[in-house]
Amino acid sequence: AQAPLPSASASFVRGSSAPLGEPEMTDASNGYDSTSRNVVLYMLVFAYLLSLVGVSVLARRRKAKAQAAGHELQAHFGGSFNAPLLILTTFSTVYSGFTVTGIPAEASKRGFVSLRWVGATVMIVASMMVLYPRLRRLAVERRYSSPIDFVADRFGTMRLRLLSALCGFCPMLIYVTAQMLSFAAMVQGITSDSVPRWAIILLLCIVLLVFEKLGGMNSVVLTDAVQSVVMLISFILVPFALGAAFGFLPEMAPVGCSSLTYVRDVAAAPDEAPATCSNEEVAAGPSGANSTGFAGCVPAGCLAMVRPAFYEYPTSKDQADIFFFLLNMLAAPLQPHMVQRAYVASSDQALRLMMGAMLLAPFIAQTPGILIGLTEAAYAPALSEEVRQLTAFSAVSEMLSEQGVMQYLLVSVMTCATMAAIMSTADSAIMGASSLAIDVYRSTADGSAPERLLVKIGGLVSVGMCIAAFGLAMMLSVSQLGSIIVFQNGMLMQLLPVFGLGLYFGIKELAATCGIASGLLALLVMVIVGNPLDQYMPLVNVSVFANFVVVAIVQLLPTTASSPSGQPPTTEVASETVVEADEQFQGFGDLAPTKIREYMVAVGEPSKPLIALLIMFVLAGIPWYRTPGTPEPMIWGIPRWGIVQLCLFIAACLAGLVAVVCWAPEAGGSKKAVAADTSSSNAEVVVAASDQAPATLLSAPASGQKDDVEVAKHPGQHSDVDPPQCSDQAVVL
């Protein structure tokens, strides 16, 4: 028997027809009309932007304090942020506009394949646990400010530094362009295309540049905190709002669910929802073409009836997509603006807490997007053609906004959350790209440039990046971004051997350079002529595979004295090479894996076996163990393979949490590792406490220091700690 749509779902689109026997509900019957609704939305958006301005003013004060201390560059691009702020800014950076709009679109089209996004974040954190403890420690000990300072310090050549900067800068430009396009599409949807795209993107550029000018990294982090709060409120409320209006997934998914209705397969007009089928049409029996529908009618409201393919075992293509998607997430933490989050952590403890929080985040942040997409898929046949042309996020927002005042307020919060996700990602990417440009300037033009000049250059680069992204956004559409984003990810993944191998193994500079060059060349060629292995492997992974193969081949070649190697130089000629690198990169160029391990002995690292177990659990969740296309039983509205996948993702999360809990940097910090660098004319004492930078002995007492006591000179990045006095033994060394 026919079960008409419940009253809560009867008027989720403008001009919809009410179910049989019920009067059509209008905006006026809800107590507000379309005009008043838009006014309320505009007021909320304005209040949200105003709050960001207030936060930026506060960030300006924090920046001014650092400037007064003489740290101009650090005041703009760096900082030291505690665990709560670090968690919020990382959350806001990881979950971009795609989380709010892209995941619902994928869930609407591909169903439960979108569960891979939960595992994706867990894989990102696994990569963080491998890379960030070492990068953060090196940033403190070696005074890093640029995301690729490690490359110069570890390998000591300009060519690899420039290639790494290229692999970081270009993806950020594409990333910012994508955020601008997403922002323009969202605002045009709100305003019914009454505002031109160029004006929307221009306004976004102005807002981002003003925020950066006011407070630099402080503005980015503090506004990220506000934006994260907005997103979290939306993420928490959305599942309950969807369940109250359209039914929770276990209620909405089964065949013959309580929200089932039948509607005409063709609407009278594009702006009208299809009419509900009469009892006589339903009683006429199933149509020959569709066993789940009736003659001229299709089901709506029950996911398994509208999209039965969602409850079949994934195809071989879906399985491959899930595998490479999860694998490629290992490169995500190498994005320049993500590396900066490791640098600005106030302590290893703050970094540890951030990674633990990010392991739990996907279950809060990505579940709502999946539910939005599945809801849109279930009710799509009952929507007008105009609404079906919208993104899944916009369509469900339209459905919710017509349920009542409270639902409309939630949609307004969701809209602000989308703006927050887009803006936080865009400003972080711009800052990351600017720091890369400064790094290139210092290494190629003027290595001793004053910090004030470098900050001005960074500001000009930010303006130039906004102009370039504006031009690209005006020439491209959202549908064209797919292939460009593939190229973006391919460039970013070329950094995996440099960072992943360089932090742990004695990889040669020549091997790393040849690997990146060959990977980029392979990527460019395949983008132009096509991928010959397209049936087996995405072109991004083919290019990275070429990168690793070349690295392995060159690594096996004999090392010459003139080529920087993975180990500290031991010959006289090799020592001269390091001195030359020191002059070129201001002290960088002599870092080796043995010295990195010395730094990490005192503070420890997350357990590598537990990280490996985490990755194994995530990859084991790939649905590979049954015949593709086989019907799957439903458990709580989810196909059985999806339940298995979620359970393995949860197991991976638990393994990661154990690794984070067992990493105790404070305990390791009590072990003082003292080493002497006898290759320099000035003795250097390394105090590897958990949050202290290396202590460099001054040749003369510090200004204002009494009794001629030698003091340790700390880098500016974490200069809020008084320099410790050096022991007599340290002075002798």
URCORLIN-V242911 format. One record per residue. SS is DSSP state (hx for helix, st for strand, lp for the rest). Layout:
# URCORLIN-V242911
ss->SS
ss->SS
This chain:
# URCORLIN-V242911
ss->lp
ss->lp
ss->lp
ss->lp
ss->lp
ss->lp
ss->hx
ss->hx
ss->hx
ss->lp
ss->lp
ss->lp
ss->lp
ss->lp
ss->lp
ss->lp
ss->lp
ss->lp
ss->lp
ss->lp
ss->lp
ss->lp
ss->lp
ss->lp
ss->lp
ss->lp
ss->lp
ss->hx
ss->hx
ss->hx
ss->lp
ss->lp
ss->lp
ss->hx
ss->hx
ss->hx
ss->hx
ss->hx
ss->hx
ss->hx
ss->hx
ss->hx
ss->hx
ss->hx
ss->hx
ss->hx
ss->hx
ss->hx
ss->hx
ss->hx
ss->hx
ss->hx
ss->hx
ss->hx
ss->hx
ss->hx
ss->hx
ss->hx
ss->hx
ss->hx
ss->hx
ss->hx
ss->hx
ss->hx
ss->hx
ss->hx
ss->hx
ss->hx
ss->lp
ss->lp
ss->lp
ss->hx
ss->hx
ss->hx
ss->hx
ss->hx
ss->hx
ss->lp
ss->lp
ss->lp
ss->st
ss->lp
ss->hx
ss->hx
ss->hx
ss->hx
ss->hx
ss->hx
ss->hx
ss->hx
ss->hx
ss->hx
ss->hx
ss->hx
ss->lp
ss->lp
ss->hx
ss->hx
ss->hx
ss->hx
ss->hx
ss->hx
ss->hx
ss->hx
ss->hx
ss->hx
ss->hx
ss->hx
ss->hx
ss->hx
ss->hx
ss->hx
ss->hx
ss->hx
ss->hx
ss->hx
ss->hx
ss->hx
ss->hx
ss->hx
ss->hx
ss->hx
ss->hx
ss->hx
ss->hx
ss->hx
ss->hx
ss->hx
ss->hx
ss->hx
ss->hx
ss->hx
ss->hx
ss->hx
ss->hx
ss->hx
ss->hx
ss->hx
ss->hx
ss->hx
ss->hx
ss->hx
ss->lp
ss->lp
ss->lp
ss->lp
ss->lp
ss->lp
ss->hx
ss->hx
ss->hx
ss->hx
ss->hx
ss->hx
ss->hx
ss->lp
ss->lp
ss->hx
ss->hx
ss->hx
ss->hx
ss->hx
ss->hx
ss->hx
ss->hx
ss->hx
ss->hx
ss->hx
ss->hx
ss->hx
ss->hx
ss->hx
ss->hx
ss->hx
ss->hx
ss->hx
ss->hx
ss->hx
ss->hx
ss->hx
ss->hx
ss->hx
ss->hx
ss->hx
ss->hx
ss->hx
ss->hx
ss->hx
ss->hx
ss->hx
ss->lp
ss->lp
ss->lp
ss->lp
ss->lp
ss->lp
ss->hx
ss->hx
ss->hx
ss->hx
ss->hx
ss->hx
ss->hx
ss->hx
ss->hx
ss->hx
ss->hx
ss->hx
ss->hx
ss->hx
ss->hx
ss->hx
ss->hx
ss->hx
ss->hx
ss->lp
ss->hx
ss->hx
ss->hx
ss->hx
ss->hx
ss->hx
ss->hx
ss->hx
ss->hx
ss->hx
ss->hx
ss->hx
ss->hx
ss->hx
ss->hx
ss->hx
ss->hx
ss->hx
ss->hx
ss->hx
ss->hx
ss->hx
ss->hx
ss->hx
ss->hx
ss->hx
ss->hx
ss->hx
ss->hx
ss->hx
ss->lp
ss->lp
ss->hx
ss->hx
ss->hx
ss->hx
ss->lp
ss->lp
ss->lp
ss->lp
ss->lp
ss->lp
ss->lp
ss->lp
ss->st
ss->st
ss->st
ss->st
ss->lp
ss->lp
ss->lp
ss->lp
ss->lp
ss->lp
ss->lp
ss->lp
ss->lp
ss->lp
ss->lp
ss->st
ss->lp
ss->lp
ss->hx
ss->hx
ss->hx
ss->hx
ss->hx
ss->lp
ss->lp
ss->st
ss->lp
ss->lp
ss->lp
ss->lp
ss->lp
ss->lp
ss->lp
ss->st
ss->lp
ss->lp
ss->st
ss->st
ss->st
ss->st
ss->lp
ss->lp
ss->hx
ss->hx
ss->hx
ss->hx
ss->lp
ss->hx
ss->hx
ss->hx
ss->hx
ss->st
ss->lp
ss->lp
ss->lp
ss->hx
ss->hx
ss->hx
ss->hx
ss->hx
ss->hx
ss->hx
ss->hx
ss->hx
ss->hx
ss->hx
ss->hx
ss->hx
ss->hx
ss->hx
ss->hx
ss->hx
ss->hx
ss->hx
ss->lp
ss->hx
ss->hx
ss->hx
ss->hx
ss->hx
ss->hx
ss->hx
ss->hx
ss->lp
ss->st
ss->lp
ss->lp
ss->hx
ss->hx
ss->hx
ss->hx
ss->hx
ss->hx
ss->hx
ss->hx
ss->hx
ss->hx
ss->hx
ss->hx
ss->hx
ss->hx
ss->hx
ss->hx
ss->hx
ss->hx
ss->lp
ss->hx
ss->hx
ss->hx
ss->hx
ss->hx
ss->hx
ss->hx
ss->hx
ss->hx
ss->hx
ss->hx
ss->hx
ss->hx
ss->hx
ss->hx
ss->hx
ss->lp
ss->lp
ss->hx
ss->hx
ss->hx
ss->hx
ss->lp
ss->lp
ss->lp
ss->hx
ss->hx
ss->hx
ss->hx
ss->hx
ss->hx
ss->hx
ss->hx
ss->hx
ss->hx
ss->lp
ss->lp
ss->lp
ss->hx
ss->hx
ss->hx
ss->hx
ss->hx
ss->hx
ss->hx
ss->hx
ss->hx
ss->hx
ss->hx
ss->hx
ss->hx
ss->hx
ss->hx
ss->hx
ss->hx
ss->hx
ss->hx
ss->hx
ss->hx
ss->hx
ss->hx
ss->hx
ss->hx
ss->hx
ss->hx
ss->hx
ss->hx
ss->hx
ss->hx
ss->hx
ss->hx
ss->hx
ss->hx
ss->hx
ss->hx
ss->hx
ss->hx
ss->hx
ss->lp
ss->lp
ss->lp
ss->lp
ss->lp
ss->lp
ss->hx
ss->hx
ss->hx
ss->hx
ss->hx
ss->hx
ss->hx
ss->hx
ss->hx
ss->hx
ss->hx
ss->hx
ss->hx
ss->hx
ss->hx
ss->hx
ss->hx
ss->hx
ss->hx
ss->hx
ss->hx
ss->hx
ss->hx
ss->hx
ss->hx
ss->lp
ss->lp
ss->hx
ss->hx
ss->hx
ss->hx
ss->hx
ss->hx
ss->hx
ss->hx
ss->hx
ss->hx
ss->hx
ss->hx
ss->hx
ss->hx
ss->hx
ss->hx
ss->lp
ss->lp
ss->hx
ss->hx
ss->hx
ss->hx
ss->hx
ss->hx
ss->hx
ss->lp
ss->lp
ss->lp
ss->lp
ss->lp
ss->lp
ss->hx
ss->hx
ss->hx
ss->hx
ss->hx
ss->hx
ss->hx
ss->hx
ss->hx
ss->hx
ss->hx
ss->hx
ss->hx
ss->hx
ss->hx
ss->hx
ss->hx
ss->hx
ss->hx
ss->hx
ss->hx
ss->lp
ss->lp
ss->lp
ss->lp
ss->lp
ss->lp
ss->lp
ss->lp
ss->lp
ss->hx
ss->hx
ss->hx
ss->hx
ss->hx
ss->hx
ss->hx
ss->hx
ss->hx
ss->hx
ss->hx
ss->hx
ss->hx
ss->hx
ss->hx
ss->hx
ss->hx
ss->lp
ss->lp
ss->lp
ss->lp
ss->lp
ss->lp
ss->lp
ss->lp
ss->lp
ss->lp
ss->lp
ss->lp
ss->lp
ss->lp
ss->lp
ss->lp
ss->hx
ss->hx
ss->hx
ss->hx
ss->hx
ss->hx
ss->hx
ss->hx
ss->hx
ss->hx
ss->hx
ss->hx
ss->hx
ss->hx
ss->lp
ss->lp
ss->lp
ss->lp
ss->lp
ss->lp
ss->lp
ss->hx
ss->hx
ss->hx
ss->hx
ss->hx
ss->hx
ss->hx
ss->hx
ss->hx
ss->lp
ss->lp
ss->lp
ss->lp
ss->lp
ss->lp
ss->hx
ss->hx
ss->hx
ss->hx
ss->hx
ss->hx
ss->hx
ss->hx
ss->hx
ss->hx
ss->hx
ss->hx
ss->hx
ss->lp
ss->lp
ss->lp
ss->lp
ss->lp
ss->lp
ss->lp
ss->lp
ss->lp
ss->lp
ss->st
ss->lp
ss->lp
ss->st
ss->st
ss->lp
ss->lp
ss->st
ss->st
ss->hx
ss->hx
ss->hx
ss->hx
ss->hx
ss->hx
ss->hx
ss->hx
ss->hx
ss->hx
ss->hx
ss->hx
ss->hx
ss->hx
ss->hx
ss->hx
ss->hx
ss->hx
ss->hx
ss->hx
ss->hx
ss->hx
ss->hx
ss->lp
ss->lp
ss->hx
ss->hx
ss->hx
ss->hx
ss->hx
ss->lp
ss->lp
ss->lp
ss->lp
ss->lp
ss->lp
ss->st
ss->lp
ss->lp
ss->lp
ss->lp
ss->lp
ss->lp
ss->lp
ss->st
ss->st
ss->lp
ss->lp
ss->lp
ss->lp
ss->lp
ss->lp
ss->lp
ss->lp
ss->lp
ss->st
ss->st
ss->st
ss->lp
ss->lp
ss->lp
ss->lp
ss->lp
ss->lp
ss->lp
ss->lp
ss->lp
ss->lp
ss->lp
ss->lp
ss->lp
ss->st
ss->st
ss->st
ss->lp
ss->lp
ss->hx
ss->hx
ss->hx
ss->lp
ss->lp
ss->lp
ss->lp
ss->lp
ss->lp
ss->st
ss->lp
ss->lp
ss->hx
ss->hx
ss->hx
ss->hx
ss->hx
ss->lp
